[in-house]
Amino acid sequence: MSAEQRTMQTLITNARLVDPRSGRDERGVLALADGRIVAAGRSAPHDFTAERTIDAAGAVVAPGLVDLCARLGEPGHEHEGMLESELAAAVAGGVTSVVCPPDTDPVLDEPGLVEMLKFRARSLDLARVFPLGALTRGLGGEAITEMAELTEAGCIGFGQADVAIRDTLVLHRALQYAATFGFTVWLRPNDAWLGQGVAAKGPLATRMGLSGVPVLAETIAMETLFELVRDTGARVHLSRLSSAAGVELVRRAKAEGLPVGCDVSIHQLHLIDVDMGYFDAATRLVPPLRQQRDRDAIRAGLADGTIDALVSDHTPVTEDAKHRPFAEAEPGATGLELLLGLALKWGESMRLDLASTLAAVTSRPGAVLVRSSLGDASAPSGLAIGAPADLCVFDADCSWAVDTNRLSSCSRHTPFAGHELRGRIRWTLVAGRVAHEDRSVDAAGD
């Protein structure tokens, strides 16, 4: 795409502007130039000449969604073009900023791999990609990576994905190193020994003959991590909490003033263990689905701000890897295109207004990303003047069914297949450029 198209001056009219960061919720227009928002108000600036006008009548214009956990399959995946398909799925879901965990193949533990991923993502001109570097080499939990070099290559933080560090001394040293330079460490709390099952420990897992993961696997890891944070002062982001006890521990840690944050997946927000049905491999997930009390605590924790963000936990899985017995199936599900709809479904059930609902997938994860990226100019900052023109334009009242055959992702596995959701994406703009447009709306009106 040409430079002229990327910097095209665009005017969005007849919009309902909703910005959770500033509290704005009003009718108006947005003027975009040079990839940024240059005006927002009830009418267009007199000196602004639009090269393109988008009529957003009946639609909400909000900041682009920020997904703090989405695997993109590159570098190293055997499926050619997978990065393109997954970033296309992101913008089809209104997601403009994606944090990619380091458990690629090979692992993101070398600057060259990070630079290659960033280059490939930029060349595709779709969603922005913010990679996490590996905290330890090869995610092996033994030798700490060169975090400073990985940061220079483009990493915004460091983590272990789903691989627990068994040696507490190594974890302590890694947090000391990160604290020294102000880096954020992203970890999923899971005890290496207790967390080896395939389903949540409980009566259902016992009846199904599945190895269970107790809540203790999460809380023991959290208690250890919080003690290390108290000692080192490192900033830590906890990925994909799964239990009521875990939510309560975060609430206490924040009240104490510890520099910690957390997120939760769309799966734990809506599903519980009984949704596994008769060994449905689509619900083979990490972390596993827990009981209703855990889901209820997660929903409440996201609403009251204890949990900072909602993530898709997008994990592409091949047909062969998924169509196996439950315990042998590869965990993961597609989620980028479902993030908005499932956020709106949660907000409606909690009786939240639209801005409060959208905050969980825009301003709050955006704040996490800004803190972690140490002032990256491309990090999201709402609908403010001068902010990157990363926007999600959607019809909040339009319902759609999750048809896996129509998803942009190369992976079609999701436990939400067939579910009815609200919030159809009409346009997604990244740096002021239309990265996705739903032409079916126009076709339906012809």
Phi and psi in degrees as a GROMACS rama.xvg file:
@    title "Ramachandran Plot"
@    xaxis  label "Phi"
@    yaxis  label "Psi"
@TYPE xy
-73.4373  160.597  SER-2
-63.2526  -33.5481  ALA-3
-62.9324  -40.461  GLU-4
-68.3018  -37.0383  GLN-5
-67.3789  -31.8805  ARG-6
-105.634  16.2535  THR-7
-56.5312  133.777  MET-8
-75.8486  122.826  GLN-9
-124.703  139.032  THR-10
-118.23  123.903  LEU-11
-102.334  120.457  ILE-12
-113.467  165.451  THR-13
54.6067  36.7438  ASN-14
-101.411  152.123  ALA-15
-94.8907  105.82  ARG-16
-85.291  117.422  LEU-17
-122.534  114.719  VAL-18
-126.606  99.3145  ASP-19
-59.3999  -28.0411  PRO-20
-64.5605  -41.735  ARG-21
-100.841  -12.2646  SER-22
85.9066  4.92987  GLY-23
-68.9742  135.879  ARG-24
-154.116  91.8268  ASP-25
-155.299  162.987  GLU-26
-79.5235  141.967  ARG-27
174.837  -162.699  GLY-28
-127.824  158.655  VAL-29
-125.507  133.39  LEU-30
-110.559  131.392  ALA-31
-123.467  135.073  LEU-32
-152.47  143.678  ALA-33
52.788  35.5932  ASP-34
78.7061  7.40361  GLY-35
-133.519  163.645  ARG-36
-80.2162  123.336  ILE-37
-109.139  -16.0283  VAL-38
-160.387  146.615  ALA-39
-148.19  126.172  ALA-40
177.362  -162.367  GLY-41
-78.9426  -20.774  ARG-42
-147.332  163.046  SER-43
-74.2717  149.073  ALA-44
-60.4246  144.853  PRO-45
-64.8695  -29.9453  HIS-46
-96.0138  13.492  ASP-47
-100.068  124.002  PHE-48
-108.752  111.361  THR-49
-82.3249  131.445  ALA-50
-88.7365  -20.0812  GLU-51
-145.641  138.998  ARG-52
-120.883  130.364  THR-53
-110.648  118.376  ILE-54
-87.0426  107.465  ASP-55
-99.6125  32.2226  ALA-56
-57.3323  129.757  ALA-57
80.2338  4.47306  GLY-58
-118.507  160.081  ALA-59
-98.4932  133.858  VAL-60
-108.915  117.209  VAL-61
-130.04  164.708  ALA-62
-58.0945  149.59  PRO-63
-58.7799  146.66  GLY-64
-68.3693  145.81  LEU-65
-115.643  116.678  VAL-66
-107.499  114.583  ASP-67
-84.5266  2.96286  LEU-68
-157.089  100.613  CYS-69
-148.257  121.147  ALA-70
-84.6305  138.32  ARG-71
-114.28  -3.39909  LEU-72
82.9489  -4.89894  GLY-73
-131.456  154.959  GLU-74
-76.9576  160.127  PRO-75
97.8436  -8.17387  GLY-76
-77.4792  145.958  HIS-77
-74.5063  -15.5512  GLU-78
-80.9631  111.453  HIS-79
-65.6312  134.59  GLU-80
79.5247  14.5342  GLY-81
-66.7598  -38.2365  MET-82
-60.442  -40.4909  LEU-83
-65.1703  -43.368  GLU-84
-66.0876  -38.0442  SER-85
-75.7676  -35.2368  GLU-86
-72.5914  -29.6916  LEU-87
-65.0966  -37.7179  ALA-88
-64.0327  -37.5841  ALA-89
-60.3609  -53.6521  ALA-90
-69.6425  -27.1386  VAL-91
-65.4379  -24.9572  ALA-92
-96.5551  7.77749  GLY-93
80.3767  9.35962  GLY-94
-88.985  121.812  VAL-95
-108.059  -16.5688  THR-96
-132.425  127.645  SER-97
-126.893  128.134  VAL-98
-95.1401  124.455  VAL-99
-104.923  120.882  CYS-100
-63.502  163.246  PRO-101
-85.4484  1.33669  PRO-102
-85.717  50.2378  ASP-103
-82.5379  -176.149  THR-104
-131.626  102.579  ASP-105
-75.9215  163.223  PRO-106
-63.397  146.454  VAL-107
-77.1691  72.6732  LEU-108
-121.519  7.52049  ASP-109
-128.64  138.59  GLU-110
-54.586  -38.4938  PRO-111
-60.5538  -38.474  GLY-112
-67.0384  -40.1762  LEU-113
-65.5708  -44.1089  VAL-114
-62.836  -38.3432  GLU-115
-63.9421  -43.9518  MET-116
-62.6794  -45.8338  LEU-117
-62.2403  -42.047  LYS-118
-63.1168  -46.6412  PHE-119
-60.7222  -42.1329  ARG-120
-65.3019  -42.9673  ALA-121
-63.4277  -38.7551  ARG-122
-67.1421  -25.3158  SER-123
-80.1943  -21.7025  LEU-124
57.5865  43.9529  ASP-125
-115.444  -123.313  LEU-126
-76.0313  156.027  ALA-127
-76.6127  141.764  ARG-128
-116.508  127.911  VAL-129
-118.777  98.4458  PHE-130
-78.4114  146.278  PRO-131
-95.7884  134.274  LEU-132
-86.6134  159.096  GLY-133
-69.0116  136.903  ALA-134
-73.4577  -35.6151  LEU-135
-126.435  153.682  THR-136
-60.1784  127.786  ARG-137
62.0891  14.9553  GLY-138
58.3072  24.3109  LEU-139
-78.2252  -12.8275  GLY-140
76.447  19.5727  GLY-141
-119.176  -56.1282  GLU-142
-107.829  130.837  ALA-143
-73.5466  141.234  ILE-144
-76.3647  169.71  THR-145
-82.541  83.9515  GLU-146
-61.7573  -37.8344  MET-147
-62.6818  -43.2725  ALA-148
-67.0091  -39.4507  GLU-149
-66.7173  -34.894  LEU-150
-64.8476  -43.3186  THR-151
-61.8612  -30.623  GLU-152
-77.7453  -14.872  ALA-153
128.427  2.69474  GLY-154
-73.9554  142.814  CYS-155
-106.529  1.8377  ILE-156
175.925  -175.998  GLY-157
-140.38  139.546  PHE-158
-154.43  -174.422  GLY-159
-121.54  7.81566  GLN-160
54.7558  -120.25  ALA-161
-102.969  12.6036  ASP-162
-98.9811  115.081  VAL-163
-77.1561  145.285  ALA-164
-86.7466  118.535  ILE-165
-81.7583  -28.9498  ARG-166
-90.9649  109.584  ASP-167
-64.3575  -29.6247  THR-168
-64.4493  -40.6981  LEU-169
-63.888  -43.7995  VAL-170
-61.9503  -42.0004  LEU-171
-60.8355  -44.9616  HIS-172
-66.3158  -37.7472  ARG-173
-63.9221  -41.2898  ALA-174
-68.488  -36.5406  LEU-175
-61.6677  -45.3185  GLN-176
-61.7046  -47.6125  TYR-177
-61.9814  -41.923  ALA-178
-63.6445  -35.6062  ALA-179
-60.1112  -37.3195  THR-180
-105.248  0.665556  PHE-181
79.5439  18.8904  GLY-182
-78.3353  151.824  PHE-183
-98.7305  136.573  THR-184
-105.067  126.287  VAL-185
-107.367  117.975  TRP-186
-135.623  139.517  LEU-187
-90.1559  118.592  ARG-188
-70.476  113.96  PRO-189
-159.666  118.571  ASN-190
-66.052  131.491  ASP-191
-60.9847  -29.081  ALA-192
-95.4022  -39.9351  TRP-193
-80.2696  -20.6589  LEU-194
-98.6952  35.2476  GLY-195
-99.7548  6.98588  GLN-196
-82.7997  -175.696  GLY-197
-117.054  -6.37994  VAL-198
-144.641  164.285  ALA-199
-69.6096  133.84  ALA-200
-62.8706  132.849  LYS-201
166.288  179.678  GLY-202
-57.1351  -38.6209  PRO-203
-66.0885  -46.8915  LEU-204
-60.8133  -38.1614  ALA-205
-63.1438  -46.7161  THR-206
-63.3335  -34.032  ARG-207
-84.5415  -6.97852  MET-208
73.1404  28.3543  GLY-209
-101.807  140.998  LEU-210
-66.2436  134.03  SER-211
-102.919  146.057  GLY-212
-105.461  112.492  VAL-213
-74.7313  158.814  PRO-214
-57.7184  -31.431  VAL-215
-55.54  -29.706  LEU-216
-61.4058  -33.8035  ALA-217
-82.4841  -47.2571  GLU-218
-72.5459  -35.7199  THR-219
-63.0533  -43.8104  ILE-220
-62.5482  -37.8577  ALA-221
-68.0849  -43.5369  MET-222
-61.8083  -42.5101  GLU-223
-62.3284  -45.6779  THR-224
-63.4342  -40.5523  LEU-225
-65.359  -36.6479  PHE-226
-63.6559  -39.5366  GLU-227
-69.4291  -34.5133  LEU-228
-66.3901  -41.3143  VAL-229
-58.7263  -36.7831  ARG-230
-79.0299  -37.8327  ASP-231
-99.5065  -26.5033  THR-232
78.1013  10.8337  GLY-233
-67.4598  145.98  ALA-234
-86.8264  126.701  ARG-235
-127.505  136.372  VAL-236
-113.82  122.304  HIS-237
-90.4814  123.448  LEU-238
-95.304  131.37  SER-239
56.1907  64.7775  ARG-240
-62.6592  154.848  LEU-241
-133.45  -4.80078  SER-242
-131.123  155.568  SER-243
-62.7086  -39.4889  ALA-244
-64.1789  -38.273  ALA-245
-64.6857  -40.9751  GLY-246
-61.1884  -42.1456  VAL-247
-66.3658  -36.7334  GLU-248
-64.7347  -40.0002  LEU-249
-65.1039  -40.8352  VAL-250
-58.9112  -43.2307  ARG-251
-68.3874  -39.4301  ARG-252
-64.4945  -40.5224  ALA-253
-67.6175  -39.215  LYS-254
-62.8768  -31.4367  ALA-255
-75.0963  -18.2647  GLU-256
95.4783  12.9649  GLY-257
-68.8751  143.005  LEU-258
-78.286  67.5905  PRO-259
-125.508  150.504  VAL-260
-139.399  177.119  GLY-261
-161.817  164.001  CYS-262
-138.104  172.931  ASP-263
-141.479  150.917  VAL-264
-85.036  155.392  SER-265
-58.2345  -27.6663  ILE-266
-71.518  -47.5575  HIS-267
-69.3124  -21.6634  GLN-268
-73.1737  -28.9636  LEU-269
-119.568  -22.9153  HIS-270
-114.623  158.232  LEU-271
-131.964  177.166  ILE-272
-59.5251  -33.9228  ASP-273
-65.9967  -16.4597  VAL-274
-71.7397  -6.03635  ASP-275
-67.1035  -18.8079  MET-276
56.5748  -135.371  GLY-277
-96.2402  74.7684  TYR-278
57.4274  48.3916  PHE-279
-74.7413  110.867  ASP-280
-65.4701  -17.9373  ALA-281
-64.5048  -22.255  ALA-282
-97.9062  11.4481  THR-283
-78.9266  100.28  ARG-284
-132.513  160.611  LEU-285
-128.941  119.479  VAL-286
-70.3475  164.041  PRO-287
-73.5088  157.431  PRO-288
-69.5216  132.609  LEU-289
-106.21  -162.729  ARG-290
-82.4438  171.987  GLN-291
-60.9866  -37.2135  GLN-292
-63.1868  -32.6562  ARG-293
-69.7248  -45.5301  ASP-294
-60.8169  -43.2985  ARG-295
-63.0236  -39.8466  ASP-296
-67.735  -36.4517  ALA-297
-66.1639  -43.5405  ILE-298
-62.2641  -41.6643  ARG-299
-69.9189  -39.3255  ALA-300
-65.6293  -34.6766  GLY-301
-69.5384  -36.6558  LEU-302
-69.7288  -37.9816  ALA-303
-90.2662  0.403355  ASP-304
91.4508  -2.91464  GLY-305
-59.1112  -43.7037  THR-306
-92.2052  127.019  ILE-307
-76.7985  -32.4145  ASP-308
-153.976  156.08  ALA-309
-105.25  132.49  LEU-310
-122.545  158.027  VAL-311
-80.5412  -25.2001  SER-312
49.2888  41.2562  ASP-313
-62.0028  120.401  HIS-314
-138.59  98.9724  THR-315
-63.7278  132.159  PRO-316
-130.664  135.596  VAL-317
-73.3264  162.568  THR-318
-59.1458  -46.7957  GLU-319
-62.4714  -38.4914  ASP-320
-73.2246  -24.5413  ALA-321
-93.0165  -33.6697  LYS-322
-84.1479  67.9355  HIS-323
-138.555  170.473  ARG-324
-54.7786  147.428  PRO-325
-47.2159  -49.932  PHE-326
-68.2476  -20.4113  ALA-327
-100.185  -12.862  GLU-328
-67.6912  145.671  ALA-329
-71.1758  131.04  GLU-330
-73.4953  149.228  PRO-331
134.009  161  GLY-332
-156.431  156  ALA-333
-74.6346  147.322  THR-334
-155.537  -14.0489  GLY-335
-57.0577  -40.0906  LEU-336
-81.658  -3.96216  GLU-337
-107.738  -7.31486  LEU-338
-60.0313  -48.6734  LEU-339
-64.7265  -48.3646  LEU-340
-60.7192  -39.7179  GLY-341
-75.2696  -28.6251  LEU-342
-66.8293  -44.3693  ALA-343
-64.7263  -36.4572  LEU-344
-64.2325  -42.5085  LYS-345
-64.2531  -45.8739  TRP-346
-60.8292  -39.4142  GLY-347
-65.3418  -41.5267  GLU-348
-68.2117  -28.268  SER-349
-92.3018  0.908411  MET-350
59.0543  42.6654  ARG-351
-92.8955  151.863  LEU-352
-74.7099  168.693  ASP-353
-62.9541  -41.6753  LEU-354
-62.5985  -41.9391  ALA-355
-65.3364  -37.2505  SER-356
-66.0075  -48.4721  THR-357
-65.8333  -25.9496  LEU-358
-56.8378  -33.495  ALA-359
-69.0423  -17.027  ALA-360
-123.883  6.39643  VAL-361
-130.006  -82.9448  THR-362
-68.5214  -38.3631  SER-363
-71.8683  -48.4506  ARG-364
-65.761  -29.7849  PRO-365
-61.7898  -40.1313  GLY-366
-64.7596  -39.2054  ALA-367
-60.7087  -44.3836  VAL-368
-65.6718  -41.1841  LEU-369
-62.8295  -44.7807  VAL-370
-62.5795  -38.8878  ARG-371
-76.8248  -32.6557  SER-372
-86.1387  2.49217  SER-373
54.2675  48.2367  LEU-374
84.7058  21.68  GLY-375
-56.6901  124.491  ASP-376
-65.8239  -19.1043  ALA-377
-90.391  -1.87496  SER-378
-66.3815  147.542  ALA-379
-68.7318  146.093  PRO-380
-147.505  37.2051  SER-381
74.1887  -153.574  GLY-382
-100.369  25.9807  LEU-383
-73.1761  151.58  ALA-384
-61.587  130.393  ILE-385
91.9906  -9.59766  GLY-386
-73.8612  153.081  ALA-387
-54.5174  136.752  PRO-388
-82.1036  65.4316  ALA-389
-102.555  108.82  ASP-390
-133.044  149.682  LEU-391
-120.606  119.676  CYS-392
-112.421  117.929  VAL-393
-142.735  156.145  PHE-394
-93.0514  107.76  ASP-395
-69.0183  -22.9222  ALA-396
-98.3292  -7.94012  ASP-397
-81.3744  126.421  CYS-398
-94.9182  150.653  SER-399
-150.08  149.715  TRP-400
-95.8086  140.853  ALA-401
-75.3871  100.664  VAL-402
-104.638  108.127  ASP-403
-62.6297  -23.79  THR-404
-73.8677  -12.1494  ASN-405
-109.762  6.42745  ARG-406
-76.4869  148.104  LEU-407
-78.0811  -25.6232  SER-408
-64.483  149.127  SER-409
-73.8021  -12.849  CYS-410
-105.412  132.323  SER-411
-115.284  16.5222  ARG-412
-94.4523  122.876  HIS-413
-157.102  139.383  THR-414
-70.9531  -5.33447  PRO-415
-97.5591  9.99772  PHE-416
-56.446  130.407  ALA-417
87.4382  -9.7094  GLY-418
-71.1254  147.992  HIS-419
-94.3914  124.36  GLU-420
-125.527  159.576  LEU-421
-106.285  159.134  ARG-422
98.8352  77.015  GLY-423
-87.8424  126.72  ARG-424
-72.5263  126.873  ILE-425
-100.086  -44.0977  ARG-426
-142.495  146.355  TRP-427
-125.668  127.406  THR-428
-116.14  134.875  LEU-429
-124.534  121.666  VAL-430
54.1717  37.7717  ALA-431
79.7266  -2.02392  GLY-432
-102.499  138.047  ARG-433
-71.02  110.846  VAL-434
-95.043  -20.2091  ALA-435
-151.779  137.519  HIS-436
-138.505  129.666  GLU-437
-87.1261  99.0288  ASP-438
-80.0636  -8.90573  ARG-439
-66.6241  -26.2265  SER-440
-65.3132  -44.4068  VAL-441
-67.076  -39.4789  ASP-442
-63.1841  -36.782  ALA-443
-67.8722  -25.5312  ALA-444
-89.5837  -8.85302  GLY-445
